[in-house]
Amino acid sequence: MSGDCDFGLIGLAVMGENLALNVESRGYKVAVYNRTTSKVDDLMEGRAKGKNFVGTHTIEEFVKSVKRPRKLMMLVKAGPAVDALIEQLLPHCEPGDIIIDGGNEYYLHTERRVKEVEAAGLLYVGCGVSGGEEGALKGPSLMPGGSAEAWPHIKEMFQSIAAKVGPNDDIPCCEWLGAGGAGNYVKMVHNGIEYGDMQLICEAYQLLHELGGLTNDELYDVFEAWNAGELQSYLIEITRDIFSVKDEQGDGHLVDKILDVAGAKGTGKWMSQLALDLGVPSTLVTTAVFARGLSAQKEARVRASETLNGPSAASNPEMQAIAKSLVGDRAEFVEAVRQALYASKIVSYAQGFVQLQAASAEHGWGLDYGAAALLWRGGCIIRAQFLDRIKEAFDKDANLENLLLDEYFEKAVENAQEKWRKVVAVASIMGIPVPAFSTALCYYDGYRMARLPANLLQAQRDYFGAHTYQRTDQDGTFHTEWIQLRKEPKA
Ligand code: 2AM
């Protein structure tokens, strides 16, 4: 037996409730269920009153109220709760039904569940959902992956509820990404890129505020101007807004009263750990995670600030003159920081896509990189115009090895690099930490070197551990008795 609902949603916390309302608003009939069933009644009596919803109180009733093949989406706590729910759903489902997880799930759990659910004759989708509560209601960015057979069944509905972009606001931020845990992985990389973007903006802020002497009102104007150009993005826009908010409990701006200790929920850490496992240098996200870690050591930093001295540059007219000669007057400095931010951001996205490629190759997902760029274009936290360019780059070459090699980005970094280098140099001279600006620059310089000093590193490894090495002029594996051949030390 099956009912006449087009879609079922389990988990009526704010995200789930908003997503259900979004689906219903597009003309679909929606069944809802929640473990604590009073939430179902609250919704039915409240925001869903008079709308096309069916409230259910048991899993069986929930499943039976949806048309086959059923589209049943869970928005519950990630981890064991999802496994427990799948187990409860399966006995009531029928072959071909589709179970969708919209939680922020670790991708390997989804890899496993796709296999388990497919073995039971059903289909499984792990779908990243980004855009917070408002996005869920009005149009999130959706990142689905898993059983490919499920896509034709959910495509129309998912694309209808997703954020829309493009000149006519008709391109949905939702495309099929690939097999297994591809959707969750893309969502994780989205979050990791968000870590990098935020850290880069914070470094720009510190430079402009502490070195440039810009006030919050001036920072507002700078971010407003930046948001009208290449850097246009949601994060630049909200940063602009933050500089306008006054403290309701006292004088001045609220941003100056906020404790400088960063929180984190862990997706940046996941991406960093997985980058280490894959052996790909995603240095922006790792640096951003470590920068948050250092910020959290507030008491230790306060103690150290009383003992450890920075460069004398801050009070040395000669050094200040050098700094000024590098970056010019205030307006030139602001522009140099903008260019450093833009170039670093390009490197950050390049690294994110390299990691996606490595993960896709390892798991055989056949990930669609242009689709990933497209669906980050709207609805989500890293939404930015710039992603159109990334989509174009992957449309031109689906297997683009590195975004930096695309002509548009190659030129963009080339144009920005002089100012970018000067900003990193000045920050170093003046003792202002710019870990993300500088790690991005080091990646750029390392990546464009045909020869790195790893020849010496291999010699060291072979010297102390007989780890062997390869030669540039002959095939094979070599080992040298370095001690026998070395020059005798004097003493
Ligand atoms: P609850 O209202 O009964 O707590 C976010 O926590 C959402 O996940 C809530 O809707 C919550 O239901 C649901 N949730 C958390 N753990 C769950 C579990 N083990 N089984 C079913 N739903 C769960």
Boltz pocket constraint, residues with backbone or C-beta under 6 A from the ligand:
constraints:
  - pocket:
      binder: B
      contacts: [[A, 10], [A, 11], [A, 12], [A, 13], [A, 34], [A, 35], [A, 36], [A, 39], [A, 75], [A, 76], [A, 77], [A, 80], [A, 81], [A, 82], [A, 84], [A, 85]]
      max_distance: 6.0
